[in-house]
Amino acid sequence: MATTTQLTIPEATELVEQVMMAAGMTAEDASTVAEHIIDCELRGLGYGGLPRALSVVERIQGTARPAKPVRVAQESALSATLDGGDTVGYVVAQRATDMVIEKGLASGMAVVAATDTWYTGMYSWYLEQITSAGLVGMIAGNAGRLVAPHGGTEARFGTNPIGFGFPSADEPVIWDTGTSSLTYAEVVLAHRLGRSLPDGTAFDTEGQPTNSPAEALSGAFTVWGGHRGSGLALVVQLLGMLTGAPAITEGVAGLGFLVVAIDPAVVTDAEDYRSRVSAYADWVRSTRTAEGVDEVRMPFDRSRRTREQARARGIVNVEPAVLEALRRAAAVPRG
């Protein structure tokens, strides 16, 4: 198996920016996408990192209609709805996050919906920003038809991520998860690299279990968490529809992104709340461990630690095939 190639963090960031601009993005939007994608890499989530940049380019190149500028469809002091205009979600969701923080700080709570977008990336990325502003955040978004409900073998849900963030006196508590057994990006990367999927994670078009990424992409992924995860996936689907997104979409298009922010001060003493969140998080970490377990972690502890270590090394590892494809994409502007 080929070894990975190393790039410095600035080299990797510049490469993604070049790829995005060659695909037709502005320098500002390319920087927004690159910053998010590189953070995925630093946190050890490679499937959402540099390989995802290739998926963004392929989606743009495979779309006949050009994206329209993101616009505010409706707005109040407490809310806004954004029409994404088929612009990549990294850009649309970032604008929604900026708006919800501004409105949440001004009014005590806010909700922003965005629709007609795709590939919003890690919800924890946006929740870090929301909690840094001292706000509690919740994000949900529906996706295209990819996941079978519990007990079924046909796709009825999206991968449907959901996330929550809570500010504290030190590090925020952030939980960000999908509701499928595999993320879309993981399956796409396995297909790109010719790798198999784990047992029990997908069905083919005939409803038979499969380890083939190609068959999974045309069939269905399994849901995470059995009937409980299936119920959560349904809830996220309905929350995504609250943005105005269709009940279900085909392919990577027309997705919804819903973000809510609450200032703890509207219901309690905000400083005291943050202190209690920190104390509770430390208490959870102090739990007696089961045999063979080194530590009990809070959500996001691993990502935070991995990112700190990666920044100290200053290096990003990339599969040679992915690097070659990125360099080709950077050199070929969209005509």
KOLVEXLUM-253451 format. One record per residue (C-alpha): x, y, z; residue in three letters. Coordinates in Angstrom, 3 decimals. Example, Ala and Ser with C-alpha at 12.3 -4.5 7.8 and 13.67 -1.06 7.14 Angstrom:
KOLVEXLUM-253451
[[12.300 -4.500 7.800] ALA],
[[13.670 -1.060 7.140] SER],
//
This chain:
KOLVEXLUM-253451
[[0.000 0.000 0.000] MET],
[[1.339 3.421 -0.937] ALA],
[[2.589 5.584 1.878] THR],
[[1.071 9.003 2.450] THR],
[[2.729 12.238 1.372] THR],
[[3.326 15.029 3.841] GLN],
[[2.438 18.675 3.290] LEU],
[[2.915 21.529 5.704] THR],
[[-0.323 23.061 6.954] ILE],
[[0.226 26.267 4.909] PRO],
[[0.982 24.177 1.788] GLU],
[[-2.183 22.122 2.231] ALA],
[[-4.273 25.230 2.860] THR],
[[-2.906 26.986 -0.218] GLU],
[[-3.518 23.905 -2.357] LEU],
[[-7.182 23.716 -1.342] VAL],
[[-7.609 27.444 -1.987] GLU],
[[-6.088 27.041 -5.461] GLN],
[[-8.396 24.108 -6.192] VAL],
[[-11.475 26.055 -5.124] MET],
[[-10.538 29.148 -7.150] MET],
[[-9.808 26.990 -10.198] ALA],
[[-13.357 25.644 -9.774] ALA],
[[-14.698 29.199 -9.965] GLY],
[[-14.902 30.348 -6.330] MET],
[[-13.898 33.801 -5.170] THR],
[[-10.728 34.055 -3.088] ALA],
[[-12.853 34.779 0.008] GLU],
[[-15.079 31.724 -0.461] ASP],
[[-12.069 29.544 -1.314] ALA],
[[-10.433 30.605 1.960] SER],
[[-13.632 29.781 3.894] THR],
[[-13.741 26.294 2.396] VAL],
[[-10.017 25.663 2.862] ALA],
[[-10.006 26.687 6.524] GLU],
[[-12.830 24.244 7.290] HIS],
[[-11.350 21.378 5.264] ILE],
[[-7.900 21.711 6.825] ILE],
[[-9.441 21.709 10.302] ASP],
[[-10.973 18.322 9.427] CYS],
[[-7.511 17.048 8.556] GLU],
[[-5.965 18.382 11.749] LEU],
[[-8.650 16.673 13.814] ARG],
[[-7.950 13.296 12.194] GLY],
[[-11.149 13.279 10.104] LEU],
[[-9.356 12.782 6.796] GLY],
[[-12.453 11.683 4.880] TYR],
[[-13.836 15.204 5.371] GLY],
[[-10.493 16.845 4.654] GLY],
[[-8.455 16.990 1.443] LEU],
[[-10.460 14.257 -0.346] PRO],
[[-13.612 16.297 0.257] ARG],
[[-12.060 19.139 -1.770] ALA],
[[-12.124 16.789 -4.759] LEU],
[[-15.791 16.008 -4.129] SER],
[[-16.575 19.744 -4.053] VAL],
[[-14.872 20.232 -7.423] VAL],
[[-16.602 17.219 -8.945] GLU],
[[-19.971 18.506 -7.752] ARG],
[[-19.333 21.959 -9.259] ILE],
[[-18.083 20.517 -12.543] GLN],
[[-21.048 18.160 -12.752] GLY],
[[-23.628 20.923 -12.292] THR],
[[-24.999 22.684 -15.346] ALA],
[[-26.345 25.777 -13.614] ARG],
[[-23.882 28.095 -11.883] PRO],
[[-24.434 28.877 -8.222] ALA],
[[-26.226 32.112 -7.386] LYS],
[[-25.131 34.552 -4.669] PRO],
[[-26.401 33.657 -1.212] VAL],
[[-29.306 35.957 -0.340] ARG],
[[-31.478 36.719 2.656] VAL],
[[-34.996 35.565 1.751] ALA],
[[-36.593 36.843 4.953] GLN],
[[-35.348 38.347 8.200] GLU],
[[-36.411 39.613 11.623] SER],
[[-34.546 40.606 14.769] ALA],
[[-34.666 36.987 15.948] LEU],
[[-34.437 35.056 12.695] SER],
[[-33.388 34.836 9.086] ALA],
[[-33.834 32.497 6.144] THR],
[[-31.049 32.232 3.587] LEU],
[[-31.454 31.056 0.002] ASP],
[[-28.167 29.286 -0.661] GLY],
[[-28.558 29.473 -4.425] GLY],
[[-26.883 26.056 -4.771] ASP],
[[-23.685 27.452 -3.243] THR],
[[-21.481 24.997 -1.336] VAL],
[[-22.548 24.632 2.295] GLY],
[[-19.215 25.613 3.830] TYR],
[[-19.943 29.144 2.599] VAL],
[[-23.700 29.175 3.236] VAL],
[[-23.491 27.654 6.726] ALA],
[[-20.720 30.050 7.709] GLN],
[[-22.906 33.004 6.784] ARG],
[[-25.808 31.482 8.734] ALA],
[[-23.523 31.014 11.741] THR],
[[-22.271 34.602 11.599] ASP],
[[-25.879 35.818 11.490] MET],
[[-27.135 33.625 14.334] VAL],
[[-24.283 34.750 16.594] ILE],
[[-24.946 38.414 15.864] GLU],
[[-28.694 38.062 16.414] LYS],
[[-28.301 35.792 19.427] GLY],
[[-26.014 38.265 21.193] LEU],
[[-28.319 41.157 20.375] ALA],
[[-31.660 39.513 21.197] SER],
[[-30.836 36.675 23.580] GLY],
[[-31.777 33.939 21.143] MET],
[[-31.981 33.463 17.395] ALA],
[[-32.654 30.936 14.650] VAL],
[[-31.299 31.009 11.098] VAL],
[[-32.378 28.631 8.353] ALA],
[[-30.562 28.051 5.090] ALA],
[[-31.690 25.980 2.136] THR],
[[-30.593 25.026 -1.388] ASP],
[[-27.063 24.150 -0.369] THR],
[[-24.783 21.088 -0.097] TRP],
[[-21.683 19.884 1.807] TYR],
[[-21.828 21.909 5.013] THR],
[[-19.018 19.946 6.661] GLY],
[[-18.577 19.531 10.413] MET],
[[-21.255 21.068 12.571] TYR],
[[-18.724 21.233 15.393] SER],
[[-16.834 23.822 13.302] TRP],
[[-19.769 26.205 13.578] TYR],
[[-20.573 25.228 17.170] LEU],
[[-17.069 26.168 18.268] GLU],
[[-17.744 29.671 16.978] GLN],
[[-21.158 29.837 18.658] ILE],
[[-19.853 28.671 22.035] THR],
[[-16.855 31.023 21.772] SER],
[[-19.423 33.827 21.673] ALA],
[[-20.885 32.497 24.951] GLY],
[[-23.988 31.031 23.333] LEU],
[[-25.574 27.582 23.456] VAL],
[[-25.979 26.216 19.932] GLY],
[[-27.982 23.543 18.136] MET],
[[-27.605 22.639 14.466] ILE],
[[-29.538 20.129 12.371] ALA],
[[-29.676 19.469 8.658] GLY],
[[-31.294 17.005 6.295] ASN],
[[-29.497 15.398 3.388] ALA],
[[-30.250 13.468 0.217] GLY],
[[-31.752 9.978 0.087] ARG],
[[-28.964 7.742 1.437] LEU],
[[-29.977 5.903 4.628] VAL],
[[-32.477 3.143 5.329] ALA],
[[-34.658 3.451 8.448] PRO],
[[-34.278 0.756 11.084] HIS],
[[-35.748 -2.502 9.776] GLY],
[[-35.661 -1.357 6.137] GLY],
[[-33.261 -1.704 3.230] THR],
[[-34.273 1.278 1.057] GLU],
[[-32.986 4.818 1.524] ALA],
[[-35.516 7.176 3.125] ARG],
[[-33.301 9.481 5.239] PHE],
[[-30.189 11.508 4.667] GLY],
[[-27.083 10.998 6.772] THR],
[[-28.717 13.794 8.797] ASN],
[[-26.130 15.249 11.173] PRO],
[[-27.057 17.027 14.371] ILE],
[[-24.905 18.882 16.875] GLY],
[[-25.068 20.758 20.168] PHE],
[[-22.588 23.131 21.783] GLY],
[[-22.425 24.477 25.343] PHE],
[[-20.079 27.243 26.526] PRO],
[[-18.133 26.670 29.716] SER],
[[-15.553 28.398 31.899] ALA],
[[-12.788 26.622 29.925] ASP],
[[-13.333 24.293 26.954] GLU],
[[-16.833 24.102 25.452] PRO],
[[-18.803 20.874 25.427] VAL],
[[-19.589 20.020 21.800] ILE],
[[-21.368 16.945 20.490] TRP],
[[-21.634 16.524 16.717] ASP],
[[-22.829 13.295 15.153] THR],
[[-24.421 11.849 12.070] GLY],
[[-27.358 9.467 12.223] THR],
[[-26.019 6.923 9.715] SER],
[[-23.517 4.136 10.368] SER],
[[-21.092 5.802 7.932] LEU],
[[-20.824 9.356 6.704] THR],
[[-21.275 10.083 3.008] TYR],
[[-17.692 11.355 2.872] ALA],
[[-16.367 8.062 4.282] GLU],
[[-18.160 6.041 1.608] VAL],
[[-17.027 8.359 -1.190] VAL],
[[-13.407 8.160 -0.004] LEU],
[[-13.565 4.348 0.213] ALA],
[[-14.864 4.293 -3.366] HIS],
[[-12.127 6.703 -4.509] ARG],
[[-9.388 4.567 -2.954] LEU],
[[-10.823 1.161 -3.868] GLY],
[[-11.497 0.085 -0.297] ARG],
[[-14.334 -1.998 1.153] SER],
[[-16.916 -0.908 3.699] LEU],
[[-17.270 -2.608 7.101] PRO],
[[-19.850 -5.366 7.459] ASP],
[[-23.340 -4.275 8.385] GLY],
[[-23.082 -0.717 7.094] THR],
[[-24.807 -0.808 3.704] ALA],
[[-27.311 -2.456 1.342] PHE],
[[-27.238 -2.727 -2.434] ASP],
[[-30.176 -1.782 -4.671] THR],
[[-31.742 -5.229 -4.106] GLU],
[[-31.639 -4.816 -0.330] GLY],
[[-28.769 -7.246 0.181] GLN],
[[-25.889 -6.426 2.541] PRO],
[[-22.848 -5.106 0.698] THR],
[[-19.282 -4.000 1.362] ASN],
[[-19.029 -2.179 -1.967] SER],
[[-18.970 1.638 -1.740] PRO],
[[-20.396 1.912 -5.266] ALA],
[[-23.311 -0.375 -4.407] GLU],
[[-23.879 1.484 -1.138] ALA],
[[-24.047 4.831 -2.928] LEU],
[[-26.774 3.514 -5.224] SER],
[[-28.428 1.469 -2.467] GLY],
[[-28.589 2.558 1.176] ALA],
[[-26.429 3.003 4.263] PHE],
[[-27.607 1.507 7.534] THR],
[[-28.820 3.799 10.291] VAL],
[[-26.763 4.394 13.438] TRP],
[[-28.150 3.268 16.790] GLY],
[[-30.924 0.916 15.719] GLY],
[[-34.470 2.154 16.299] HIS],
[[-33.236 5.012 18.522] ARG],
[[-30.900 6.333 15.854] GLY],
[[-33.622 5.878 13.278] SER],
[[-35.973 8.029 15.339] GLY],
[[-33.308 10.710 15.716] LEU],
[[-32.670 10.626 11.957] ALA],
[[-36.376 11.214 11.355] LEU],
[[-36.393 14.194 13.723] VAL],
[[-33.370 15.713 11.986] VAL],
[[-35.042 15.213 8.607] GLN],
[[-38.054 17.186 9.819] LEU],
[[-35.874 19.931 11.321] LEU],
[[-34.060 20.229 7.996] GLY],
[[-37.400 20.553 6.249] MET],
[[-38.172 23.492 8.545] LEU],
[[-35.702 25.497 6.428] THR],
[[-37.919 25.050 3.376] GLY],
[[-35.825 22.176 2.037] ALA],
[[-37.694 19.348 0.258] PRO],
[[-38.682 16.277 2.241] ALA],
[[-36.104 14.318 0.267] ILE],
[[-33.670 15.252 -2.474] THR],
[[-31.812 13.216 -5.035] GLU],
[[-28.049 13.518 -5.034] GLY],
[[-26.001 16.240 -3.393] VAL],
[[-28.364 19.206 -3.690] ALA],
[[-31.161 21.182 -2.060] GLY],
[[-30.144 20.509 1.520] LEU],
[[-31.264 22.383 4.638] GLY],
[[-29.206 23.802 7.512] PHE],
[[-30.920 24.985 10.702] LEU],
[[-28.956 26.734 13.467] VAL],
[[-30.288 27.959 16.805] VAL],
[[-28.377 30.045 19.348] ALA],
[[-29.402 30.862 22.924] ILE],
[[-27.730 33.247 25.340] ASP],
[[-27.795 31.518 28.754] PRO],
[[-28.368 34.945 30.297] ALA],
[[-31.980 34.968 29.082] VAL],
[[-32.869 32.185 31.526] VAL],
[[-30.102 32.016 34.141] THR],
[[-26.851 33.517 35.399] ASP],
[[-24.583 33.017 32.389] ALA],
[[-21.282 33.018 34.260] GLU],
[[-22.593 30.566 36.829] ASP],
[[-23.915 28.323 34.052] TYR],
[[-20.528 28.220 32.313] ARG],
[[-18.837 27.334 35.608] SER],
[[-21.321 24.539 36.253] ARG],
[[-20.807 23.154 32.731] VAL],
[[-17.042 23.009 33.357] SER],
[[-17.480 21.357 36.743] ALA],
[[-19.885 18.786 35.357] TYR],
[[-17.581 17.989 32.419] ALA],
[[-14.679 17.385 34.801] ASP],
[[-16.894 15.153 36.961] TRP],
[[-17.857 13.053 33.920] VAL],
[[-14.179 12.703 32.960] ARG],
[[-13.423 11.499 36.509] SER],
[[-15.728 8.480 36.101] THR],
[[-14.170 5.155 37.107] ARG],
[[-13.154 3.421 33.879] THR],
[[-14.173 -0.026 32.717] ALA],
[[-11.575 -2.722 32.231] GLU],
[[-9.360 -1.966 29.240] GLY],
[[-10.431 1.695 29.018] VAL],
[[-7.765 4.348 29.619] ASP],
[[-10.019 7.341 30.214] GLU],
[[-13.564 8.660 30.034] VAL],
[[-13.745 11.576 27.625] ARG],
[[-16.265 14.301 27.022] MET],
[[-17.443 14.787 23.435] PRO],
[[-14.899 16.777 21.389] PHE],
[[-11.992 16.006 23.754] ASP],
[[-10.380 13.697 21.198] ARG],
[[-10.808 16.148 18.315] SER],
[[-9.384 19.014 20.346] ARG],
[[-6.363 16.988 21.472] ARG],
[[-5.697 15.588 17.992] THR],
[[-5.834 19.070 16.455] ARG],
[[-3.405 20.481 19.024] GLU],
[[-0.958 17.671 18.310] GLN],
[[-1.301 18.117 14.537] ALA],
[[-0.701 21.855 14.784] ARG],
[[2.433 21.183 16.830] ALA],
[[3.716 18.820 14.129] ARG],
[[2.706 21.270 11.409] GLY],
[[2.121 18.443 8.936] ILE],
[[-0.861 17.083 6.982] VAL],
[[-0.721 13.543 5.542] ASN],
[[-2.405 12.954 2.188] VAL],
[[-2.886 9.882 0.019] GLU],
[[-0.731 10.155 -3.141] PRO],
[[-3.748 9.577 -5.410] ALA],
[[-5.659 12.356 -3.673] VAL],
[[-2.704 14.746 -3.855] LEU],
[[-2.212 14.074 -7.552] GLU],
[[-5.890 14.711 -8.262] ALA],
[[-5.840 17.939 -6.225] LEU],
[[-2.823 19.229 -8.110] ARG],
[[-4.518 18.484 -11.405] ARG],
[[-7.675 20.262 -10.259] ALA],
[[-5.690 23.308 -9.128] ALA],
[[-4.127 23.616 -12.569] ALA],
[[-7.372 23.414 -14.576] VAL],
[[-9.667 26.442 -14.131] PRO],
[[-13.343 25.887 -14.824] ARG],
[[-14.103 26.989 -18.387] GLY],
//
